[in-house]
Amino acid sequence: MCELLWSDPQPQIGRAPSKRGVGCQFGPDVTTKFLELNKLDYVIRSHEVKNDGYEIAHDGKCITVDTMGNKGAFIILNGKDMIPKFTTYEAV
C-alpha cells in the first residue's frame, strides 16, 4: 500500500528510489504497462504539490491534481473519449 500511495512519476524509463524516501519513482514505461494490464486510460493521482494545481506526465497518461498550498485543481472526464478538462483555482 505504501508503494501505491507514495510513488511518483519520473521522466526516465524504469523505476528509481524515491526522492521522498518512501515508495519509488516510476517512468512512462511503467505507467503504460500498468494501464494496459488493467485496461485503464489514465493514472490520476493527488498527493504531490504542483505549482499550477496539476501536472500531466507520461504522454498525457499520468495526471497529478493538487489542492494544497498553491493553486488547486480538479479534473472532469466526460463522454466516450474521456478527454480530461482541468479547472484551476486559488484559495480565497
Backbone as a printed PyTorch tensor [residue, N CA C, xyz], in Angstrom:
tensor([[[  0.8290,  -1.1920,   0.0000],
         [  0.0000,   0.0000,   0.0000],
         [  0.8750,   1.2580,   0.0000]],

        [[  1.9730,   1.2250,   0.7350],
         [  2.8680,   2.3800,   0.8010],
         [  3.4110,   2.7240,  -0.5880]],

        [[  3.7850,   1.7190,  -1.3750],
         [  4.2670,   1.9540,  -2.7390],
         [  3.2110,   2.6750,  -3.5580]],

        [[  1.9810,   2.2320,  -3.4640],
         [  0.8960,   2.8290,  -4.2260],
         [  0.6460,   4.2800,  -3.8240]],

        [[  0.6740,   4.5610,  -2.5350],
         [  0.3370,   5.8990,  -2.0500],
         [  1.4500,   6.9290,  -2.2130]],

        [[  2.7190,   6.5140,  -2.1650],
         [  3.8060,   7.4790,  -2.1250],
         [  4.7090,   7.4740,  -3.3440]],

        [[  4.4600,   6.6780,  -4.3290],
         [  5.3000,   6.6600,  -5.5270],
         [  4.9570,   7.8290,  -6.4490]],

        [[  5.9670,   8.3070,  -7.1810],
         [  5.8150,   9.4960,  -8.0210],
         [  6.3230,   9.2290,  -9.4360]],

        [[  5.7400,   9.8960, -10.4390],
         [  6.2300,   9.7410, -11.8050],
         [  7.5890,  10.4150, -11.9970]],

        [[  8.3590,   9.8660, -12.9250],
         [  9.6310,  10.4510, -13.3370],
         [  9.6990,  10.4080, -14.8560]],

        [[ 10.4630,  11.2780, -15.4880],
         [ 10.5430,  11.2680, -16.9520],
         [ 11.3390,  10.0930, -17.5250]],

        [[ 12.2700,   9.5370, -16.7590],
         [ 13.0940,   8.4310, -17.2330],
         [ 12.3240,   7.1090, -17.1770]],

        [[ 12.6690,   6.1800, -18.0670],
         [ 12.0200,   4.8750, -18.0450],
         [ 12.4740,   4.0870, -16.8110]],

        [[ 11.6890,   3.0830, -16.4580],
         [ 12.0260,   2.2190, -15.3360],
         [ 11.5950,   2.7800, -14.0020]],

        [[ 12.2530,   2.2490, -12.9670],
         [ 11.9680,   2.6720, -11.6000],
         [ 13.2390,   3.1660, -10.9460]],

        [[ 13.0830,   3.9990,  -9.9210],
         [ 14.2230,   4.5380,  -9.1860],
         [ 13.8020,   4.7550,  -7.7330]],

        [[ 14.7800,   4.8630,  -6.8350],
         [ 14.4320,   5.1810,  -5.4420],
         [ 13.6910,   6.5130,  -5.3670]],

        [[ 12.8040,   6.6190,  -4.4210],
         [ 12.0020,   7.8300,  -4.2590],
         [ 12.8120,   8.9570,  -3.6470]],

        [[ 12.5700,  10.1660,  -4.1160],
         [ 13.1830,  11.3410,  -3.5150],
         [ 12.5870,  11.6310,  -2.1450]],

        [[ 11.4340,  11.0330,  -1.8280],
         [ 10.7860,  11.2200,  -0.5300],
         [ 11.3010,  10.2410,   0.5220]],

        [[ 11.9940,   9.1790,   0.0680],
         [ 12.4930,   8.1730,   0.9970],
         [ 11.5050,   7.0550,   1.2740]],

        [[ 10.3550,   7.0910,   0.6410],
         [  9.3500,   6.0370,   0.7750],
         [  8.6960,   5.8720,  -0.5950]],

        [[  8.2900,   4.6740,  -0.9460],
         [  7.7580,   4.4180,  -2.2840],
         [  8.8890,   4.3950,  -3.2900]],

        [[  8.5830,   4.6610,  -4.5480],
         [  9.5980,   4.7070,  -5.5990],
         [  9.1580,   5.7230,  -6.6490]],

        [[ 10.0070,   5.9600,  -7.6190],
         [  9.6510,   6.7710,  -8.7800],
         [  9.4630,   5.8120,  -9.9460]],

        [[  8.5200,   6.1120, -10.8400],
         [  8.2200,   5.2230, -11.9560],
         [  8.1790,   6.0080, -13.2580]],

        [[  8.6310,   5.3760, -14.3210],
         [  8.7100,   6.0240, -15.6190],
         [  7.5010,   5.7700, -16.4980]],

        [[  7.5100,   6.3800, -17.6960],
         [  6.3850,   6.2360, -18.6200],
         [  6.1430,   4.7930, -19.0490]],

        [[  7.1890,   3.9770, -19.0980],
         [  7.0200,   2.5720, -19.4470],
         [  6.2240,   1.8260, -18.3800]],

        [[  6.4240,   2.1760, -17.1220],
         [  5.6850,   1.5530, -16.0150],
         [  4.2150,   1.9670, -16.0890]],

        [[  3.9630,   3.2430, -16.3620],
         [  2.5860,   3.7280, -16.4980],
         [  1.8790,   3.0100, -17.6400]],

        [[  2.5270,   2.9170, -18.8000],
         [  1.9270,   2.2670, -19.9710],
         [  1.5730,   0.8200, -19.6710]],

        [[  2.5010,   0.0880, -19.0620],
         [  2.2460,  -1.3290, -18.7600],
         [  1.1070,  -1.4810, -17.7500]],

        [[  1.0920,  -0.6320, -16.7140],
         [  0.0300,  -0.6780, -15.7140],
         [ -1.3330,  -0.4380, -16.3610]],

        [[ -1.4250,   0.5800, -17.2180],
         [ -2.6910,   0.8970, -17.8760],
         [ -3.1480,  -0.2310, -18.7860]],

        [[ -2.2300,  -0.8060, -19.5460],
         [ -2.5770,  -1.9210, -20.4360],
         [ -3.0610,  -3.1260, -19.6490]],

        [[ -2.3270,  -3.5140, -18.6010],
         [ -2.6990,  -4.6830, -17.8020],
         [ -4.0580,  -4.5240, -17.1270]],

        [[ -4.3890,  -3.3000, -16.7540],
         [ -5.6300,  -3.0510, -16.0140],
         [ -6.7390,  -2.4410, -16.8600]],

        [[ -6.4930,  -2.3260, -18.1840],
         [ -7.4930,  -1.7950, -19.1220],
         [ -8.0230,  -0.4270, -18.6630]],

        [[ -7.0710,   0.4590, -18.3730],
         [ -7.3950,   1.8120, -17.9260],
         [ -6.8490,   2.8240, -18.9210]],

        [[ -7.3700,   4.0520, -18.8680],
         [ -6.9150,   5.1200, -19.7510],
         [ -5.9110,   6.0500, -19.0880]],

        [[ -6.0300,   6.2480, -17.7750],
         [ -5.1910,   7.2090, -17.0780],
         [ -4.8300,   6.7190, -15.6850]],

        [[ -3.7160,   7.2200, -15.1640],
         [ -3.4090,   7.1760, -13.7380],
         [ -3.6210,   8.6050, -13.2650]],

        [[ -4.5600,   8.7950, -12.3410],
         [ -4.8370,  10.1190, -11.7990],
         [ -4.5300,  10.0580, -10.3080]],

        [[ -3.6370,  10.9220,  -9.8810],
         [ -3.1350,  10.8930,  -8.5110],
         [ -3.2540,  12.2750,  -7.8930]],

        [[ -3.1770,  12.3430,  -6.5420],
         [ -3.4400,  13.6440,  -5.9170],
         [ -2.7420,  13.8040,  -4.5710]],

        [[ -1.4560,  13.6290,  -4.5000],
         [ -0.8150,  13.8440,  -3.2040],
         [  0.4970,  14.6120,  -3.3070]],

        [[  0.8240,  15.1230,  -4.4620],
         [  2.0990,  15.8160,  -4.6580],
         [  1.8200,  17.2620,  -5.0760]],

        [[  2.3910,  18.2130,  -4.3650],
         [  2.1440,  19.6290,  -4.6370],
         [  2.6280,  19.9920,  -6.0390]],

        [[  1.7710,  20.6600,  -6.7990],
         [  2.0900,  21.1390,  -8.1440],
         [  1.7590,  22.6210,  -8.2100]],

        [[  2.7040,  23.4320,  -8.6470],
         [  2.5330,  24.8850,  -8.6310],
         [  1.3100,  25.3680,  -9.3940]],

        [[  0.9760,  24.7310, -10.5030],
         [ -0.1770,  25.1540, -11.3060],
         [ -1.4660,  24.4420, -10.9100]],

        [[ -1.4140,  23.6170,  -9.8700],
         [ -2.6030,  22.8810,  -9.4280],
         [ -2.7140,  21.5060, -10.0590]],

        [[ -2.0080,  21.2750, -11.1440],
         [ -1.9830,  19.9500, -11.7680],
         [ -0.7440,  19.8290, -12.6400]],

        [[ -0.4270,  18.5810, -12.9930],
         [  0.6860,  18.3120, -13.9010],
         [  0.3540,  17.0710, -14.7150]],

        [[  0.6800,  17.1200, -15.9910],
         [  0.4360,  15.9960, -16.8850],
         [  1.7890,  15.4020, -17.2740]],

        [[  1.9350,  14.0960, -17.1320],
         [  3.1910,  13.4080, -17.4490],
         [  2.9000,  12.1690, -18.2750]],

        [[  3.9650,  11.5200, -18.7060],
         [  3.8990,  10.2260, -19.3890],
         [  2.9210,  10.2320, -20.5590]],

        [[  3.1860,  11.1210, -21.5110],
         [  2.3730,  11.2380, -22.7280],
         [  0.9010,  11.4760, -22.4290]],

        [[  0.6290,  12.2300, -21.3540],
         [ -0.7440,  12.5700, -21.0010],
         [ -1.4870,  11.4980, -20.2390]],

        [[ -0.8130,  10.4210, -19.8660],
         [ -1.4910,   9.2990, -19.2200],
         [ -1.3550,   9.2750, -17.7010]],

        [[ -0.4590,  10.0810, -17.1470],
         [ -0.2810,  10.1580, -15.6920],
         [ -0.5260,  11.6020, -15.2780]],

        [[ -1.5960,  11.8230, -14.5390],
         [ -2.0350,  13.1650, -14.1930],
         [ -2.0270,  13.3150, -12.6750]],

        [[ -1.4140,  14.4080, -12.2080],
         [ -1.4270,  14.7390, -10.7850],
         [ -2.2770,  15.9910, -10.6140]],

        [[ -3.2810,  15.9280,  -9.7440],
         [ -4.0600,  17.1090,  -9.3840],
         [ -3.8060,  17.3950,  -7.9140]],

        [[ -3.8280,  18.6670,  -7.5450],
         [ -3.4510,  19.0730,  -6.2000],
         [ -4.4320,  20.1300,  -5.7030]],

        [[ -4.5770,  20.2190,  -4.3880],
         [ -5.4850,  21.2180,  -3.8280],
         [ -4.8880,  21.9400,  -2.6280]],

        [[ -3.5640,  21.8730,  -2.4240],
         [ -2.9840,  22.4340,  -1.1980],
         [ -1.8130,  23.3700,  -1.4590]],

        [[ -1.7610,  24.4720,  -0.7560],
         [ -0.5900,  25.3080,  -0.6490],
         [ -0.1900,  26.0870,  -1.8920]],

        [[ -0.9530,  26.0610,  -2.8980],
         [ -0.6450,  26.7290,  -4.1600],
         [ -1.9600,  26.8270,  -4.9190]],

        [[ -1.9180,  26.8760,  -6.2120],
         [ -3.1700,  26.7630,  -6.9670],
         [ -3.7240,  25.3630,  -6.7670]],

        [[ -5.0240,  25.2500,  -6.7360],
         [ -5.6700,  23.9520,  -6.6730],
         [ -6.2410,  23.6100,  -8.0360]],

        [[ -6.6480,  22.3700,  -8.2060],
         [ -7.2370,  21.9590,  -9.4770],
         [ -8.1570,  20.7770,  -9.2600]],

        [[ -9.0990,  20.6390, -10.1860],
         [ -9.8640,  19.3980, -10.2770],
         [-10.0110,  19.0550, -11.7380]],

        [[-10.3480,  17.8020, -11.9900],
         [-10.3950,  17.2630, -13.3420],
         [-11.7750,  16.6710, -13.5930]],

        [[-12.2900,  16.8870, -14.7950],
         [-13.5610,  16.2970, -15.2200],
         [-13.2880,  15.4780, -16.4770]],

        [[-13.8170,  14.2620, -16.5000],
         [-13.7030,  13.3880, -17.6660],
         [-15.1100,  13.0820, -18.1460]],

        [[-15.4640,  13.5360, -19.3470],
         [-16.8210,  13.3720, -19.8750],
         [-16.8210,  12.6460, -21.2040]],

        [[-17.9330,  12.0100, -21.5010],
         [-18.1440,  11.4060, -22.8110],
         [-17.3600,  10.1300, -23.0230]],

        [[-17.5320,   9.5530, -24.1950],
         [-16.8680,   8.2990, -24.5260],
         [-15.3610,   8.4530, -24.6910]],

        [[-14.9250,   9.6320, -25.1320],
         [-13.4900,   9.8360, -25.3510],
         [-12.7280,  10.1070, -24.0550]],

        [[-13.4300,  10.4830, -22.9700],
         [-12.8330,  10.7030, -21.6570],
         [-11.6250,  11.6400, -21.6960]],

        [[-11.7050,  12.7170, -22.4590],
         [-10.6160,  13.6920, -22.5210],
         [-10.6790,  14.5510, -21.2590]],

        [[ -9.5590,  14.6410, -20.5240],
         [ -9.5840,  15.4110, -19.2730],
         [ -9.7460,  16.9060, -19.5080]],

        [[-10.5710,  17.5470, -18.6640],
         [-10.7290,  19.0020, -18.6600],
         [-10.3560,  19.4650, -17.2500]],

        [[ -9.3990,  20.3960, -17.1620],
         [ -8.8870,  20.8580, -15.8870],
         [ -9.4690,  22.2070, -15.5280]],

        [[ -9.7720,  22.3840, -14.2500],
         [-10.1790,  23.6700, -13.7070],
         [ -9.2130,  23.9860, -12.5740]],

        [[ -8.5800,  25.1540, -12.6220],
         [ -7.6760,  25.5610, -11.5580],
         [ -8.2940,  26.7130, -10.7870]],

        [[ -7.8460,  26.8970,  -9.5580],
         [ -8.3560,  27.9570,  -8.7090],
         [ -7.3140,  28.3290,  -7.6660]],

        [[ -7.4810,  29.4810,  -7.0560],
         [ -6.6190,  29.9140,  -5.9540],
         [ -7.4610,  30.0190,  -4.6970]],

        [[ -6.8240,  29.8020,  -3.5670],
         [ -7.5360,  29.8990,  -2.2940],
         [ -8.0430,  31.3240,  -2.0920]],

        [[ -9.1970,  31.4610,  -1.4550],
         [ -9.7400,  32.7860,  -1.1540],
         [ -9.9870,  32.9100,   0.3490]]])
